[in-house]
Amino acid sequence: MQVEIDENSGYCFGVEFAIQMAEDEMAEGQELYCLGDIVHNSMEVERLYNKGLRTITRDELKDLKDCKVLIRAHGEPPETYQIAIKNNIELVDASCPVVLKLQNRVKNAYDVVKNKNGQLVIYGKPGHAEVIGLTGQTGNDAIIVTTEEDLDKIDFSRPITLYSQTTKSTKGFYQLKEQIENRIESKGLLTVSEDFNANDSICRQVSNREPHMERFSQKHDVIIFVAGRKSSNGKALYNVCLSNNPRSYFVESEKEIDLEWINPGDSIGICGATSTPTWLMEQVADFLKDNEPIPA
């Protein structure tokens, strides 16, 4: 049996940066609050909890005063910064630079769109932390779309500007873009060239993993995909694996592995999401090596 950990899996820059900032703050022995799970991986959240990181909700933030709160890589809406000023909260801002740049682009685009009686549309997951931060730049006036059915929310008699959550599928974005163009043309009230502005704002560090994951999943007999069940990126990348290798299995840790999945002599690939820590994939690899099936 051969076991390979995908060297391109694991934390993206933004998540790695946020976790390092949290650990640096807690190294001073102080308790640190985090607005939402720092990463969509329960085992990493538990590891950091044991170091002093306490996850809070937005409602709980309003009741805190005179403390430190970490803003995770997903970024936050303007309201969060206003609450911090009001309650004398010191923010440790670990927002991903890619997300911060996109927030600024969305805010500027919304100001332009508003003057033209247009609409700003975001391709993303409703309720996702990054999407909350992005829509906050528009006073929560942005239209969030995920599927073709969601396009019914758009008024196709008014100009449309489209952006994407940074961690969405590139393929999904361009499919949605095409669907919007088709509706514009079918209704005949707008022109694609003048009234529709589509902006591919997907992080390439994330999107480039999809073609790599296709190749990685095809070269192994079995794929063990390790990620938290809350991870949108994890679900998307796992589906890439599954579509290329039917013997792909999604687990949060080695405790969920069924050894019946493995045959003697199998080549096993271990990979994960942008929110999957390397130590967790290594833990899964060690478990498999310690429980190698014996040939009949």
N, C-alpha and C positions, 0 to 999 in steps of 0.2 A: 504493500500500500504506500502510495506517495501522497504527501500533503504539502500544498503550496498556499501561502498567504499572499493575496494580491497586494503588491507593493504600492499600487495607486489608490487603494481603498483607505478609509479612515478619515480623520478630521480634515476639513478644508481649512484654509488659512484663518477665516473669520472665527470659526469655533475654537481652533487651537489658541488664537490670540485671546479670546474671552476667558478660556479656562486658565491660561497662564496669568492673566490679570487677577482673576479670583484667587488663585493660589498665592500670588505675590502679596495681595492684601491680607489674606488670612495668616500669612507667615508671621505677621506682627502679633498674632494671638487674639485678634479682634473678631467678633462675630460679624458676618457680612450677610446682608439680605440680597436676594436675587429676584428680580421681577419676572416670574415664570421660571420653568425649568431651564437651566443654563444650556442644556442640550437635550434632545429628544432620545435619551437613553437612560433608563431607570437605574442601571448599575453604576453608571458614571455619576448620576445625581446622588446616589447613596454614598459613593466614595467621597464626594465633596461635602455631603452633609456631615459625615464623620469628621471632617476638617473644620466645620463651623459655618458652612454655607446654608442659609435658610431660605427656602423658596416661599415667595409671597404672591398674592394676587393683586390686581389693580385696585380692588376695593380695600384690601388691607393696607396698601400703600398710602391711601388717604388718611389713615389713622396713625401713621408713623411720624415721629418727629425726632430731630437731633440724632441721626444715625447715618450709616453708609448703605447705599443701595447700588447694586451692580445692574447695569443695563446690558443685556446679553447681545450676541451678534446680530439678532434679528432687527434691532433698532426699535425705537419708540416714537409715538406721535407727540406733537408739541405739548399736549395736555400733561404728559408725564413730567416734563421739565418745569412746567408752571407749578405743579403740585410740590415738586422738590424745593423750589424757591420759597413757596408759601410755608412749608413745614420745616425749613432749615435742614433739608436732607442733602448730604454730600453724595453726588452721583459719581460712580466709577463707570465711565462710559466705554463699554467694550463693543459698541456697534461696529459691525463690519464696514470697512471703508467703501466697499462696493455698494452696500445697502445705503450708506449715508449719501453717496453720490447720486444714487437713484432717487432717494427722497427729495433731494434738491432739484433734480430734473422734473420730477412729478409736480412739485410745487410751482416751478416756473411755467411748466406746460399748462397747469390748471389755470393760472392767471391769464394766459393767452387764450385758452379755450373759453373761459368764462366771458371774455370780452366779445367773443364771436358767437355766443349763445350755443356753444358746443358741449360735448360730453367727454369726460375723461374715463376711460375703461381700463380696468386692471385684470389681466388674466392671472388668477390666483385662487387660493383656497380660502373661503370665508372663515373668519375667526383665527386664521393663522397669524402669529405674532408679527411677521414681516408685513403682511397685508394690512393689519391694524395700523402699523406705523406709516405705511404708504397712504392709506385713505385719510389718515390724520392730517396729511399735508394739504388735503383738499377740503378740510372741514367736514370730512365724512360724506362728501358729495360724489365721490367716485363710484362708478358702477363696477361691481365685481362679477366676473364671469368665469366659469370653469368648464361648462359643457355647451354644446350647440343650443340646447334648450334655453340656456341663460341669456342668449342673444335677444330673446323677447323683451328683456329689460331695456334694450337700447331703442331710442327714438331715431329711426332712419330718415327723418326729415331734417336732422340737425347734424353738424360736423362731429366727427368722431376722432379721438386721439387714443391710441392703444399702447399700454405698457404691460410688462409682465413681472410677476414675482420672480426674484432672481434664481430660485431653485426649481422652477417648473421645467417641464420637458420642452426642448427646442422643437421637436416634432409636433407636439401638441400646440405650441404657440403658432407655428406656421399653418397648421390645419385650421385653427380658429381664425387667423388672419384671412385665409382664403374663404372661409364661411361668411365672414363679414363682407368681404368684397362681393361675393355672390349675391348677398341680400341687397347690398347697395345697388348693384346692377339690375336686379330683378324688380326693385321698387321704383327705380328711375327718378328718385327725388334728389339724389346726390350724385357726385362723380367721384370715382375712386381716387383719381389723381389730385383733385383739389380739396375734397372734403374728408379724406381719410388719411390719417398719419399713424403708421404702425412703427413702433420702436421695440426692437428685440433687445430687451434689457436683462436677459438671462446670463447668469455668471458662467463664463466659459470654464472655470475650474470645476464646475459642477457638470455642465452639459457635455464636456469632453469625456466624461466618465462613461457615458452611454455606449459609444462605439467600442471603447476599451472593454467594457463589461461584456459586450457581445462576443468579442474574441476570447476573453478569459473563460467564459462559461462554455464555449465550444471546445476548448482544449482539454477539459476534464470530464471524467465519467460522472462525478457527483459535485454539486455546488452546495456549500453551506453558507447561506447569506445571513450575516449577523447584524441586527439592527433593532432599535427600539420600535415598538408597534405604533408610537405616536409620530414617527418620522415620515413625512411626506416623501422626502428624497429617498428614504429606504424602500418605501412601497414601489416607487417608480423604478428604481434600479433593480429591485428583486424581480419585477415583471419583465425587465429586459433579460435577466438571466433565465427566467422560466420559459420565455418564448424561444430561447435558443438552446435550452437544455431542460427537458421535462423532469430530470432528476435533480431539481433545484429545491432547496428547503430553507424556509425562513425561520430563524430562531433568535431569541433574545440573549440566550446564553447556552453553554454546553449542557445545562440541565434539561433542555428541551430536545436534545438530539436522541433520535431513535436509532439504535445500532443496526436495526433491520434495514435501514436505508443503504448500508455499506456492504459491499461484497469483497471477498478477498482479492487483492490485486488491484482494486479500484484506485484511480487517480482522483484525488479530492482537492477541489479549489475552495479556499475560504476567502470571502470578500465581505464588504459592508458599505454602509452609507457614509455621508460626510459627517454624520454625528456618531459614528462608531469608533470607540477608542482602540488603538492598536493592542493594548494589553488584553482587551477582551477577545480579539481574534486570536491572539497567541494562546490564551486560555483554552479556547475551543480546539486549537491545533494540538495542544498538549493532551487534552482529553481523548482525542481521536487516536493519537499515537499510543496512549496508554491502554486503549481498548481495541486494538487492531484485531479484526476478525481472523480466526484461524481457518485455513483451508480445510475442506472436508476430506 
